[in-house]
Amino acid sequence: MRRTLAAGVVAGFVVAAGFAAPAQAISETTADLYVLHAIPATPVDVYVNGTLTLDDFQPGTLAGPLDLPAGDYAVALTAPDAADDSAPVLGPATITLTAGTSYTATANLDDAGAPALNLFTNDIATTSAGEGRLTVRHVAAAPAVDVLAGGAPVVEDLANPDEATLNLPVGTVAASVALAGTTDPVIGPADVAIEDGKLTIVYAWGSAEEGTLALATQSITVGHSTPGGVNSGTAGYAAERDALMQASWIFGGAVIAIGLLAALVIRRRAHIES
């Protein structure tokens, strides 16, 4: 799912509200929202509902997550130090956030180099134990690309603003980006950690023509399933903790019972011998 969106809303709300929500704070009434500013050399001011909420938001910055009530928000981006949002460079846009969902908004360049706005839905389903999830997003002014791992293509012909997702074993991937059908990197290689129970998102952003291509990464904890078991809670960690505590109490109780029984036998033997 991808919708047009004015970027910068997360950081804007963070400034306005004075706090940032923890990861995975979504609920039946709220959504998580991140934002990536991926337009090179173009700082912006962000207005939310007509109010300046972020001044001089810099390229390459990832903000969030912010836990927001589901609903509509009016957002506009202007040149730095604009008097108001009456002459936006992007927007205004009314965005709608759905409860129980994690999003990342990007202000980026399209494949022809024009400013563009995109909203991606993050796949926060739990992973299998011993695996992590890797999502690659093409938000650069560049033609279709292949994503290479260890020099071999794992994602082919990825065009702006598409994405691809892989579930991979835990480890480190030497990732690079090459023009589709080639293996000569235009970005990277760079080591990308695949972590147990985490979604790692890699963005190819910038401009090939301007020589500003770069990678940005984002990490979201999604949790993993218990081997041979059933998920419990958002990340499955609650069940693991409770089981460990239960085992500790059982073991401790057994030790105490054995100790009391031994003391009773010793006292009884001493009584008989006397």
PyRosetta script that sets phi, psi and omega in degrees:
from pyrosetta import init, pose_from_sequence

init()
pose = pose_from_sequence("MRRTLAAGVVAGFVVAAGFAAPAQAISETTADLYVLHAIPATPVDVYVNGTLTLDDFQPGTLAGPLDLPAGDYAVALTAPDAADDSAPVLGPATITLTAGTSYTATANLDDAGAPALNLFTNDIATTSAGEGRLTVRHVAAAPAVDVLAGGAPVVEDLANPDEATLNLPVGTVAASVALAGTTDPVIGPADVAIEDGKLTIVYAWGSAEEGTLALATQSITVGHSTPGGVNSGTAGYAAERDALMQASWIFGGAVIAIGLLAALVIRRRAHIES")
pose.set_psi(1, 132.7)
pose.set_omega(1, -178.4)
pose.set_phi(2, -147.6)
pose.set_psi(2, 128.7)
pose.set_omega(2, 179.6)
pose.set_phi(3, -129.0)
pose.set_psi(3, 158.2)
pose.set_omega(3, 174.3)
pose.set_phi(4, -68.1)
pose.set_psi(4, 138.8)
pose.set_omega(4, -175.4)
pose.set_phi(5, -153.7)
pose.set_psi(5, 144.0)
pose.set_omega(5, 171.7)
pose.set_phi(6, -82.7)
pose.set_psi(6, 123.5)
pose.set_omega(6, -177.2)
pose.set_phi(7, -78.4)
pose.set_psi(7, 158.8)
pose.set_omega(7, 177.6)
pose.set_phi(8, 103.0)
pose.set_psi(8, -6.6)
pose.set_omega(8, -174.8)
pose.set_phi(9, -63.7)
pose.set_psi(9, -36.4)
pose.set_omega(9, -178.7)
pose.set_phi(10, -60.8)
pose.set_psi(10, -56.4)
pose.set_omega(10, -177.7)
pose.set_phi(11, -62.6)
pose.set_psi(11, -34.8)
pose.set_omega(11, 177.4)
pose.set_phi(12, -60.2)
pose.set_psi(12, -46.9)
pose.set_omega(12, 179.0)
pose.set_phi(13, -68.2)
pose.set_psi(13, -33.6)
pose.set_omega(13, 177.1)
pose.set_phi(14, -59.9)
pose.set_psi(14, -45.9)
pose.set_omega(14, 179.6)
pose.set_phi(15, -64.1)
pose.set_psi(15, -43.8)
pose.set_omega(15, -175.7)
pose.set_phi(16, -67.2)
pose.set_psi(16, -41.4)
pose.set_omega(16, -175.1)
pose.set_phi(17, -89.6)
pose.set_psi(17, -20.7)
pose.set_omega(17, 177.4)
pose.set_phi(18, 81.1)
pose.set_psi(18, 18.7)
pose.set_omega(18, 177.7)
pose.set_phi(19, -153.5)
pose.set_psi(19, 163.1)
pose.set_omega(19, 173.2)
pose.set_phi(20, -123.1)
pose.set_psi(20, 136.9)
pose.set_omega(20, -178.0)
pose.set_phi(21, -79.1)
pose.set_psi(21, 152.5)
pose.set_omega(21, 175.8)
pose.set_phi(22, -70.2)
pose.set_psi(22, 160.9)
pose.set_omega(22, 176.9)
pose.set_phi(23, -61.3)
pose.set_psi(23, 149.0)
pose.set_omega(23, 176.8)
pose.set_phi(24, 58.5)
pose.set_psi(24, 43.1)
pose.set_omega(24, 177.9)
pose.set_phi(25, -93.5)
pose.set_psi(25, 5.3)
pose.set_omega(25, -177.3)
pose.set_phi(26, -63.8)
pose.set_psi(26, 155.7)
pose.set_omega(26, -178.7)
pose.set_phi(27, -147.7)
pose.set_psi(27, -168.1)
pose.set_omega(27, 178.7)
pose.set_phi(28, -70.0)
pose.set_psi(28, -12.3)
pose.set_omega(28, -178.0)
pose.set_phi(29, -123.1)
pose.set_psi(29, -3.7)
pose.set_omega(29, -175.4)
pose.set_phi(30, -130.5)
pose.set_psi(30, 164.7)
pose.set_omega(30, 176.5)
pose.set_phi(31, -130.5)
pose.set_psi(31, 153.8)
pose.set_omega(31, 172.8)
pose.set_phi(32, -94.8)
pose.set_psi(32, 137.3)
pose.set_omega(32, 179.2)
pose.set_phi(33, -134.9)
pose.set_psi(33, 126.7)
pose.set_omega(33, 172.4)
pose.set_phi(34, -112.2)
pose.set_psi(34, 161.4)
pose.set_omega(34, 173.8)
pose.set_phi(35, -141.1)
pose.set_psi(35, 138.7)
pose.set_omega(35, 175.5)
pose.set_phi(36, -117.9)
pose.set_psi(36, 123.4)
pose.set_omega(36, 174.4)
pose.set_phi(37, -91.0)
pose.set_psi(37, 106.6)
pose.set_omega(37, -172.5)
pose.set_phi(38, -123.4)
pose.set_psi(38, 32.9)
pose.set_omega(38, 171.7)
pose.set_phi(39, -105.3)
pose.set_psi(39, 112.7)
pose.set_omega(39, -174.7)
pose.set_phi(40, -60.3)
pose.set_psi(40, 141.0)
pose.set_omega(40, 170.2)
pose.set_phi(41, 58.2)
pose.set_psi(41, 28.4)
pose.set_omega(41, -178.2)
pose.set_phi(42, -134.8)
pose.set_psi(42, 81.5)
pose.set_omega(42, 172.5)
pose.set_phi(43, -66.5)
pose.set_psi(43, 152.2)
pose.set_omega(43, -178.6)
pose.set_phi(44, -137.1)
pose.set_psi(44, 161.4)
pose.set_omega(44, 166.1)
pose.set_phi(45, -101.8)
pose.set_psi(45, 145.9)
pose.set_omega(45, -177.0)
pose.set_phi(46, -117.7)
pose.set_psi(46, 128.0)
pose.set_omega(46, 175.6)
pose.set_phi(47, -111.9)
pose.set_psi(47, 133.4)
pose.set_omega(47, 177.0)
pose.set_phi(48, -122.4)
pose.set_psi(48, 122.0)
pose.set_omega(48, -176.5)
pose.set_phi(49, 52.3)
pose.set_psi(49, 39.7)
pose.set_omega(49, 175.3)
pose.set_phi(50, 83.0)
pose.set_psi(50, 0.9)
pose.set_omega(50, -177.4)
pose.set_phi(51, -113.2)
pose.set_psi(51, 134.4)
pose.set_omega(51, 176.4)
pose.set_phi(52, -66.6)
pose.set_psi(52, 117.5)
pose.set_omega(52, -177.7)
pose.set_phi(53, -118.2)
pose.set_psi(53, -12.3)
pose.set_omega(53, 176.7)
pose.set_phi(54, -148.5)
pose.set_psi(54, 123.4)
pose.set_omega(54, -178.0)
pose.set_phi(55, -105.2)
pose.set_psi(55, 125.4)
pose.set_omega(55, 171.9)
pose.set_phi(56, 63.7)
pose.set_psi(56, 52.9)
pose.set_omega(56, 177.2)
pose.set_phi(57, -72.7)
pose.set_psi(57, 121.4)
pose.set_omega(57, -168.1)
pose.set_phi(58, -91.9)
pose.set_psi(58, 147.7)
pose.set_omega(58, 176.0)
pose.set_phi(59, -59.8)
pose.set_psi(59, 147.9)
pose.set_omega(59, 179.5)
pose.set_phi(60, 82.8)
pose.set_psi(60, 2.2)
pose.set_omega(60, -177.3)
pose.set_phi(61, -93.2)
pose.set_psi(61, 133.2)
pose.set_omega(61, 173.6)
pose.set_phi(62, -111.4)
pose.set_psi(62, 125.1)
pose.set_omega(62, -178.9)
pose.set_phi(63, -119.6)
pose.set_psi(63, 152.1)
pose.set_omega(63, 176.8)
pose.set_phi(64, 116.3)
pose.set_psi(64, -178.7)
pose.set_omega(64, 6.8)
pose.set_phi(65, -87.2)
pose.set_psi(65, 153.8)
pose.set_omega(65, 172.0)
pose.set_phi(66, -117.5)
pose.set_psi(66, 132.4)
pose.set_omega(66, 178.9)
pose.set_phi(67, -86.9)
pose.set_psi(67, 109.9)
pose.set_omega(67, -173.7)
pose.set_phi(68, -117.1)
pose.set_psi(68, 141.4)
pose.set_omega(68, 173.1)
pose.set_phi(69, -59.4)
pose.set_psi(69, 140.3)
pose.set_omega(69, 177.2)
pose.set_phi(70, -59.8)
pose.set_psi(70, 143.6)
pose.set_omega(70, -180.0)
pose.set_phi(71, 148.2)
pose.set_psi(71, -163.4)
pose.set_omega(71, -175.5)
pose.set_phi(72, -104.1)
pose.set_psi(72, 142.9)
pose.set_omega(72, 177.4)
pose.set_phi(73, -137.2)
pose.set_psi(73, 133.2)
pose.set_omega(73, 178.4)
pose.set_phi(74, -95.3)
pose.set_psi(74, 123.7)
pose.set_omega(74, -173.4)
pose.set_phi(75, -131.7)
pose.set_psi(75, 141.3)
pose.set_omega(75, 174.8)
pose.set_phi(76, -142.4)
pose.set_psi(76, 145.5)
pose.set_omega(76, 175.8)
pose.set_phi(77, -111.9)
pose.set_psi(77, 136.2)
pose.set_omega(77, 179.9)
pose.set_phi(78, -127.3)
pose.set_psi(78, 170.9)
pose.set_omega(78, 171.1)
pose.set_phi(79, -64.2)
pose.set_psi(79, 152.3)
pose.set_omega(79, 179.2)
pose.set_phi(80, -56.3)
pose.set_psi(80, 141.1)
pose.set_omega(80, 175.5)
pose.set_phi(81, 67.1)
pose.set_psi(81, 22.1)
pose.set_omega(81, 173.8)
pose.set_phi(82, -65.0)
pose.set_psi(82, 148.5)
pose.set_omega(82, -178.3)
pose.set_phi(83, -68.6)
pose.set_psi(83, -33.3)
pose.set_omega(83, 178.3)
pose.set_phi(84, -160.5)
pose.set_psi(84, -168.9)
pose.set_omega(84, -177.6)
pose.set_phi(85, -100.2)
pose.set_psi(85, 24.8)
pose.set_omega(85, -177.5)
pose.set_phi(86, -75.5)
pose.set_psi(86, -17.6)
pose.set_omega(86, 179.6)
pose.set_phi(87, -129.6)
pose.set_psi(87, 68.1)
pose.set_omega(87, -176.4)
pose.set_phi(88, -69.9)
pose.set_psi(88, 150.1)
pose.set_omega(88, 173.1)
pose.set_phi(89, -89.0)
pose.set_psi(89, -22.5)
pose.set_omega(89, 172.5)
pose.set_phi(90, -143.0)
pose.set_psi(90, 137.4)
pose.set_omega(90, -176.9)
pose.set_phi(91, 89.6)
pose.set_psi(91, -162.6)
pose.set_omega(91, -1.4)
pose.set_phi(92, -68.6)
pose.set_psi(92, 155.1)
pose.set_omega(92, 179.0)
pose.set_phi(93, -138.2)
pose.set_psi(93, 140.8)
pose.set_omega(93, 172.0)
pose.set_phi(94, -97.2)
pose.set_psi(94, 119.2)
pose.set_omega(94, -177.9)
pose.set_phi(95, -104.8)
pose.set_psi(95, 146.1)
pose.set_omega(95, 178.3)
pose.set_phi(96, -119.4)
pose.set_psi(96, 121.5)
pose.set_omega(96, 179.3)
pose.set_phi(97, -103.9)
pose.set_psi(97, 132.0)
pose.set_omega(97, 179.9)
pose.set_phi(98, -96.7)
pose.set_psi(98, 135.2)
pose.set_omega(98, -178.2)
pose.set_phi(99, -61.7)
pose.set_psi(99, 148.9)
pose.set_omega(99, 176.7)
pose.set_phi(100, 74.7)
pose.set_psi(100, 19.6)
pose.set_omega(100, -174.2)
pose.set_phi(101, -128.5)
pose.set_psi(101, 146.3)
pose.set_omega(101, 176.2)
pose.set_phi(102, -109.3)
pose.set_psi(102, 130.4)
pose.set_omega(102, -178.1)
pose.set_phi(103, -125.0)
pose.set_psi(103, 153.9)
pose.set_omega(103, 163.4)
pose.set_phi(104, -128.0)
pose.set_psi(104, 124.2)
pose.set_omega(104, 176.0)
pose.set_phi(105, -95.6)
pose.set_psi(105, 141.9)
pose.set_omega(105, 176.9)
pose.set_phi(106, -128.2)
pose.set_psi(106, 133.5)
pose.set_omega(106, 164.9)
pose.set_phi(107, -101.0)
pose.set_psi(107, 115.8)
pose.set_omega(107, -169.9)
pose.set_phi(108, -147.3)
pose.set_psi(108, -175.2)
pose.set_omega(108, 174.7)
pose.set_phi(109, -100.5)
pose.set_psi(109, 142.3)
pose.set_omega(109, 173.0)
pose.set_phi(110, -79.8)
pose.set_psi(110, -176.7)
pose.set_omega(110, -174.0)
pose.set_phi(111, -66.9)
pose.set_psi(111, -18.5)
pose.set_omega(111, 178.7)
pose.set_phi(112, -95.2)
pose.set_psi(112, -2.2)
pose.set_omega(112, 177.6)
pose.set_phi(113, 96.0)
pose.set_psi(113, 7.1)
pose.set_omega(113, 178.8)
pose.set_phi(114, -89.9)
pose.set_psi(114, 147.0)
pose.set_omega(114, 177.3)
pose.set_phi(115, -59.1)
pose.set_psi(115, 139.3)
pose.set_omega(115, -178.4)
pose.set_phi(116, -142.1)
pose.set_psi(116, 160.0)
pose.set_omega(116, -179.2)
pose.set_phi(117, -127.8)
pose.set_psi(117, 131.9)
pose.set_omega(117, -178.8)
pose.set_phi(118, -139.2)
pose.set_psi(118, 151.1)
pose.set_omega(118, 174.6)
pose.set_phi(119, -126.4)
pose.set_psi(119, 122.4)
pose.set_omega(119, 179.4)
pose.set_phi(120, -108.4)
pose.set_psi(120, 144.6)
pose.set_omega(120, 172.9)
pose.set_phi(121, -95.6)
pose.set_psi(121, 125.3)
pose.set_omega(121, -177.8)
pose.set_phi(122, -84.0)
pose.set_psi(122, 133.3)
pose.set_omega(122, 179.9)
pose.set_phi(123, -80.5)
pose.set_psi(123, 99.2)
pose.set_omega(123, -175.1)
pose.set_phi(124, -105.2)
pose.set_psi(124, 19.7)
pose.set_omega(124, 173.0)
pose.set_phi(125, -64.4)
pose.set_psi(125, 147.3)
pose.set_omega(125, 179.1)
pose.set_phi(126, -62.6)
pose.set_psi(126, 149.1)
pose.set_omega(126, 176.9)
pose.set_phi(127, -95.1)
pose.set_psi(127, 167.6)
pose.set_omega(127, 172.2)
pose.set_phi(128, -70.6)
pose.set_psi(128, 151.3)
pose.set_omega(128, 178.8)
pose.set_phi(129, -57.8)
pose.set_psi(129, 135.5)
pose.set_omega(129, -179.9)
pose.set_phi(130, 83.4)
pose.set_psi(130, 7.0)
pose.set_omega(130, 179.2)
pose.set_phi(131, -127.1)
pose.set_psi(131, 157.3)
pose.set_omega(131, 170.5)
pose.set_phi(132, -127.8)
pose.set_psi(132, 172.1)
pose.set_omega(132, -179.2)
pose.set_phi(133, -117.1)
pose.set_psi(133, 135.6)
pose.set_omega(133, 178.1)
pose.set_phi(134, -119.2)
pose.set_psi(134, 123.6)
pose.set_omega(134, 174.0)
pose.set_phi(135, -115.1)
pose.set_psi(135, 132.4)
pose.set_omega(135, 177.9)
pose.set_phi(136, -114.6)
pose.set_psi(136, 129.5)
pose.set_omega(136, -178.4)
pose.set_phi(137, -123.7)
pose.set_psi(137, 131.9)
pose.set_omega(137, -179.2)
pose.set_phi(138, -99.4)
pose.set_psi(138, 105.5)
pose.set_omega(138, 178.3)
pose.set_phi(139, -127.9)
pose.set_psi(139, 34.2)
pose.set_omega(139, -176.9)
pose.set_phi(140, -110.7)
pose.set_psi(140, 155.3)
pose.set_omega(140, 172.3)
pose.set_phi(141, -78.3)
pose.set_psi(141, 83.7)
pose.set_omega(141, -176.0)
pose.set_phi(142, -160.5)
pose.set_psi(142, 156.3)
pose.set_omega(142, 176.4)
pose.set_phi(143, -69.5)
pose.set_psi(143, -178.1)
pose.set_omega(143, 178.9)
pose.set_phi(144, -57.6)
pose.set_psi(144, 146.5)
pose.set_omega(144, -175.5)
pose.set_phi(145, -130.3)
pose.set_psi(145, 162.0)
pose.set_omega(145, 167.4)
pose.set_phi(146, -107.6)
pose.set_psi(146, 142.5)
pose.set_omega(146, 174.6)
pose.set_phi(147, -102.1)
pose.set_psi(147, 125.8)
pose.set_omega(147, -176.1)
pose.set_phi(148, -107.3)
pose.set_psi(148, 142.4)
pose.set_omega(148, 172.5)
pose.set_phi(149, -125.2)
pose.set_psi(149, 115.7)
pose.set_omega(149, -176.4)
pose.set_phi(150, 63.9)
pose.set_psi(150, 27.5)
pose.set_omega(150, 177.0)
pose.set_phi(151, 89.9)
pose.set_psi(151, -7.1)
pose.set_omega(151, -179.4)
pose.set_phi(152, -110.2)
pose.set_psi(152, 140.9)
pose.set_omega(152, -178.5)
pose.set_phi(153, -69.2)
pose.set_psi(153, 131.4)
pose.set_omega(153, 174.4)
pose.set_phi(154, -114.1)
pose.set_psi(154, -21.6)
pose.set_omega(154, 172.9)
pose.set_phi(155, -132.7)
pose.set_psi(155, 127.8)
pose.set_omega(155, -175.4)
pose.set_phi(156, -119.0)
pose.set_psi(156, 144.3)
pose.set_omega(156, 172.3)
pose.set_phi(157, 56.6)
pose.set_psi(157, 48.0)
pose.set_omega(157, 179.0)
pose.set_phi(158, -87.7)
pose.set_psi(158, 120.7)
pose.set_omega(158, -176.2)
pose.set_phi(159, -107.2)
pose.set_psi(159, 155.2)
pose.set_omega(159, 174.8)
pose.set_phi(160, -69.8)
pose.set_psi(160, 128.9)
pose.set_omega(160, 3.9)
pose.set_phi(161, -109.1)
pose.set_psi(161, 50.3)
pose.set_omega(161, -176.0)
pose.set_phi(162, -85.4)
pose.set_psi(162, 170.8)
pose.set_omega(162, 179.4)
pose.set_phi(163, -140.8)
pose.set_psi(163, 161.5)
pose.set_omega(163, 175.5)
pose.set_phi(164, -142.4)
pose.set_psi(164, 145.3)
pose.set_omega(164, -175.9)
pose.set_phi(165, -127.7)
pose.set_psi(165, 137.6)
pose.set_omega(165, 178.4)
pose.set_phi(166, -130.9)
pose.set_psi(166, 141.4)
pose.set_omega(166, 169.1)
pose.set_phi(167, -99.4)
pose.set_psi(167, 123.3)
pose.set_omega(167, -170.2)
pose.set_phi(168, -130.2)
pose.set_psi(168, 153.6)
pose.set_omega(168, 173.8)
pose.set_phi(169, -63.4)
pose.set_psi(169, 152.6)
pose.set_omega(169, 178.4)
pose.set_phi(170, -60.2)
pose.set_psi(170, 137.9)
pose.set_omega(170, 179.7)
pose.set_phi(171, 160.3)
pose.set_psi(171, -166.4)
pose.set_omega(171, 179.4)
pose.set_phi(172, -116.5)
pose.set_psi(172, 128.5)
pose.set_omega(172, -179.4)
pose.set_phi(173, -108.3)
pose.set_psi(173, 128.1)
pose.set_omega(173, 173.8)
pose.set_phi(174, -84.5)
pose.set_psi(174, 94.6)
pose.set_omega(174, -172.9)
pose.set_phi(175, -98.0)
pose.set_psi(175, 143.2)
pose.set_omega(175, 174.4)
pose.set_phi(176, -146.2)
pose.set_psi(176, 164.1)
pose.set_omega(176, -179.1)
pose.set_phi(177, -122.0)
pose.set_psi(177, 129.5)
pose.set_omega(177, 179.1)
pose.set_phi(178, -130.2)
pose.set_psi(178, 156.3)
pose.set_omega(178, 174.8)
pose.set_phi(179, -59.6)
pose.set_psi(179, 144.2)
pose.set_omega(179, -174.9)
pose.set_phi(180, -52.0)
pose.set_psi(180, 130.6)
pose.set_omega(180, 178.7)
pose.set_phi(181, 86.3)
pose.set_psi(181, 2.0)
pose.set_omega(181, 179.3)
pose.set_phi(182, -123.8)
pose.set_psi(182, 170.5)
pose.set_omega(182, 177.2)
pose.set_phi(183, -124.8)
pose.set_psi(183, 7.9)
pose.set_omega(183, 178.8)
pose.set_phi(184, -86.3)
pose.set_psi(184, 110.7)
pose.set_omega(184, -172.6)
pose.set_phi(185, -62.6)
pose.set_psi(185, 137.7)
pose.set_omega(185, 168.6)
pose.set_phi(186, -102.2)
pose.set_psi(186, -17.2)
pose.set_omega(186, 171.5)
pose.set_phi(187, -137.8)
pose.set_psi(187, 133.3)
pose.set_omega(187, 177.2)
pose.set_phi(188, 88.1)
pose.set_psi(188, -165.3)
pose.set_omega(188, 7.7)
pose.set_phi(189, -74.0)
pose.set_psi(189, 153.5)
pose.set_omega(189, 177.9)
pose.set_phi(190, -139.3)
pose.set_psi(190, 140.7)
pose.set_omega(190, 179.3)
pose.set_phi(191, -74.0)
pose.set_psi(191, 126.7)
pose.set_omega(191, 177.8)
pose.set_phi(192, -119.3)
pose.set_psi(192, 122.1)
pose.set_omega(192, -178.7)
pose.set_phi(193, -82.9)
pose.set_psi(193, 126.7)
pose.set_omega(193, 172.0)
pose.set_phi(194, -97.9)
pose.set_psi(194, 112.9)
pose.set_omega(194, -172.6)
pose.set_phi(195, -110.3)
pose.set_psi(195, 147.2)
pose.set_omega(195, -178.6)
pose.set_phi(196, -59.2)
pose.set_psi(196, 123.2)
pose.set_omega(196, 175.9)
pose.set_phi(197, 71.4)
pose.set_psi(197, 22.9)
pose.set_omega(197, 179.6)
pose.set_phi(198, -126.7)
pose.set_psi(198, 144.5)
pose.set_omega(198, 171.0)
pose.set_phi(199, -95.8)
pose.set_psi(199, 119.0)
pose.set_omega(199, 175.2)
pose.set_phi(200, -107.2)
pose.set_psi(200, 125.6)
pose.set_omega(200, -178.8)
pose.set_phi(201, -113.7)
pose.set_psi(201, 127.5)
pose.set_omega(201, 178.8)
pose.set_phi(202, -113.4)
pose.set_psi(202, 127.6)
pose.set_omega(202, 178.9)
pose.set_phi(203, -109.7)
pose.set_psi(203, 127.4)
pose.set_omega(203, 167.6)
pose.set_phi(204, -92.6)
pose.set_psi(204, 115.5)
pose.set_omega(204, -175.0)
pose.set_phi(205, -136.1)
pose.set_psi(205, 172.1)
pose.set_omega(205, -178.7)
pose.set_phi(206, 102.6)
pose.set_psi(206, -158.1)
pose.set_omega(206, -175.4)
pose.set_phi(207, -134.0)
pose.set_psi(207, 127.4)
pose.set_omega(207, 176.2)
pose.set_phi(208, -66.8)
pose.set_psi(208, -42.6)
pose.set_omega(208, -178.1)
pose.set_phi(209, -65.3)
pose.set_psi(209, -36.8)
pose.set_omega(209, -178.9)
pose.set_phi(210, -85.5)
pose.set_psi(210, -7.4)
pose.set_omega(210, -179.4)
pose.set_phi(211, 73.0)
pose.set_psi(211, 31.0)
pose.set_omega(211, -176.3)
pose.set_phi(212, -116.2)
pose.set_psi(212, 18.7)
pose.set_omega(212, 179.6)
pose.set_phi(213, -61.2)
pose.set_psi(213, 139.0)
pose.set_omega(213, -178.4)
pose.set_phi(214, -155.1)
pose.set_psi(214, 166.4)
pose.set_omega(214, 174.3)
pose.set_phi(215, -108.9)
pose.set_psi(215, 140.9)
pose.set_omega(215, 170.1)
pose.set_phi(216, -125.2)
pose.set_psi(216, 144.5)
pose.set_omega(216, -179.0)
pose.set_phi(217, -124.1)
pose.set_psi(217, 151.9)
pose.set_omega(217, 179.3)
pose.set_phi(218, -138.8)
pose.set_psi(218, 140.6)
pose.set_omega(218, -179.3)
pose.set_phi(219, -128.9)
pose.set_psi(219, 131.4)
pose.set_omega(219, 179.4)
pose.set_phi(220, -130.5)
pose.set_psi(220, 127.4)
pose.set_omega(220, 176.6)
pose.set_phi(221, -75.4)
pose.set_psi(221, 124.1)
pose.set_omega(221, -179.6)
pose.set_phi(222, -117.8)
pose.set_psi(222, -13.9)
pose.set_omega(222, -179.2)
pose.set_phi(223, 84.4)
pose.set_psi(223, 168.1)
pose.set_omega(223, -179.4)
pose.set_phi(224, -139.9)
pose.set_psi(224, 159.7)
pose.set_omega(224, 178.5)
pose.set_phi(225, -74.7)
pose.set_psi(225, 154.6)
pose.set_omega(225, 175.3)
pose.set_phi(226, -81.8)
pose.set_psi(226, 131.2)
pose.set_omega(226, -179.3)
pose.set_phi(227, -54.1)
pose.set_psi(227, 123.7)
pose.set_omega(227, 178.0)
pose.set_phi(228, 70.7)
pose.set_psi(228, 12.7)
pose.set_omega(228, -177.6)
pose.set_phi(229, -128.7)
pose.set_psi(229, -162.6)
pose.set_omega(229, -177.3)
pose.set_phi(230, -120.9)
pose.set_psi(230, 141.1)
pose.set_omega(230, 179.0)
pose.set_phi(231, -58.4)
pose.set_psi(231, 146.9)
pose.set_omega(231, 174.1)
pose.set_phi(232, -138.4)
pose.set_psi(232, 119.9)
pose.set_omega(232, -177.9)
pose.set_phi(233, 79.3)
pose.set_psi(233, -179.9)
pose.set_omega(233, -176.4)
pose.set_phi(234, -59.8)
pose.set_psi(234, -41.8)
pose.set_omega(234, -175.8)
pose.set_phi(235, -114.9)
pose.set_psi(235, -1.6)
pose.set_omega(235, -177.1)
pose.set_phi(236, 79.4)
pose.set_psi(236, 0.5)
pose.set_omega(236, -176.2)
pose.set_phi(237, -77.1)
pose.set_psi(237, -29.6)
pose.set_omega(237, -177.1)
pose.set_phi(238, -61.5)
pose.set_psi(238, -44.2)
pose.set_omega(238, -179.0)
pose.set_phi(239, -64.9)
pose.set_psi(239, -41.3)
pose.set_omega(239, 179.4)
pose.set_phi(240, -61.8)
pose.set_psi(240, -42.7)
pose.set_omega(240, -179.8)
pose.set_phi(241, -65.9)
pose.set_psi(241, -45.4)
pose.set_omega(241, -178.1)
pose.set_phi(242, -64.6)
pose.set_psi(242, -39.8)
pose.set_omega(242, 179.3)
pose.set_phi(243, -64.7)
pose.set_psi(243, -40.6)
pose.set_omega(243, 179.3)
pose.set_phi(244, -64.4)
pose.set_psi(244, -43.7)
pose.set_omega(244, 179.5)
pose.set_phi(245, -64.7)
pose.set_psi(245, -41.0)
pose.set_omega(245, 178.9)
pose.set_phi(246, -61.5)
pose.set_psi(246, -43.7)
pose.set_omega(246, 178.6)
pose.set_phi(247, -61.9)
pose.set_psi(247, -39.6)
pose.set_omega(247, 179.8)
pose.set_phi(248, -63.5)
pose.set_psi(248, -42.7)
pose.set_omega(248, 179.6)
pose.set_phi(249, -65.6)
pose.set_psi(249, -42.2)
pose.set_omega(249, 179.8)
pose.set_phi(250, -62.2)
pose.set_psi(250, -46.1)
pose.set_omega(250, -179.1)
pose.set_phi(251, -63.5)
pose.set_psi(251, -44.7)
pose.set_omega(251, -179.7)
pose.set_phi(252, -62.7)
pose.set_psi(252, -40.8)
pose.set_omega(252, 178.8)
pose.set_phi(253, -63.5)
pose.set_psi(253, -39.0)
pose.set_omega(253, 179.3)
pose.set_phi(254, -64.6)
pose.set_psi(254, -41.4)
pose.set_omega(254, 178.7)
pose.set_phi(255, -61.7)
pose.set_psi(255, -44.4)
pose.set_omega(255, -179.5)
pose.set_phi(256, -63.3)
pose.set_psi(256, -43.6)
pose.set_omega(256, -178.8)
pose.set_phi(257, -62.3)
pose.set_psi(257, -43.5)
pose.set_omega(257, 178.6)
pose.set_phi(258, -62.0)
pose.set_psi(258, -41.8)
pose.set_omega(258, 179.5)
pose.set_phi(259, -62.1)
pose.set_psi(259, -43.8)
pose.set_omega(259, 179.6)
pose.set_phi(260, -64.6)
pose.set_psi(260, -40.6)
pose.set_omega(260, 179.9)
pose.set_phi(261, -64.2)
pose.set_psi(261, -42.0)
pose.set_omega(261, 179.1)
pose.set_phi(262, -62.9)
pose.set_psi(262, -41.3)
pose.set_omega(262, 179.6)
pose.set_phi(263, -63.6)
pose.set_psi(263, -40.3)
pose.set_omega(263, -179.8)
pose.set_phi(264, -64.4)
pose.set_psi(264, -42.6)
pose.set_omega(264, 179.2)
pose.set_phi(265, -62.5)
pose.set_psi(265, -43.1)
pose.set_omega(265, -179.5)
pose.set_phi(266, -62.7)
pose.set_psi(266, -44.9)
pose.set_omega(266, -178.7)
pose.set_phi(267, -64.4)
pose.set_psi(267, -41.1)
pose.set_omega(267, -178.9)
pose.set_phi(268, -65.7)
pose.set_psi(268, -41.3)
pose.set_omega(268, 179.4)
pose.set_phi(269, -63.2)
pose.set_psi(269, -41.6)
pose.set_omega(269, 179.7)
pose.set_phi(270, -63.7)
pose.set_psi(270, -37.1)
pose.set_omega(270, 179.6)
pose.set_phi(271, -66.2)
pose.set_psi(271, -40.1)
pose.set_omega(271, -179.0)
pose.set_phi(272, -68.4)
pose.set_psi(272, -42.9)
pose.set_omega(272, -178.5)
pose.set_phi(273, -66.0)
pose.set_psi(273, -28.7)
pose.set_omega(273, -179.9)
pose.set_phi(274, -78.4)
pose.dump_pdb("model.pdb")
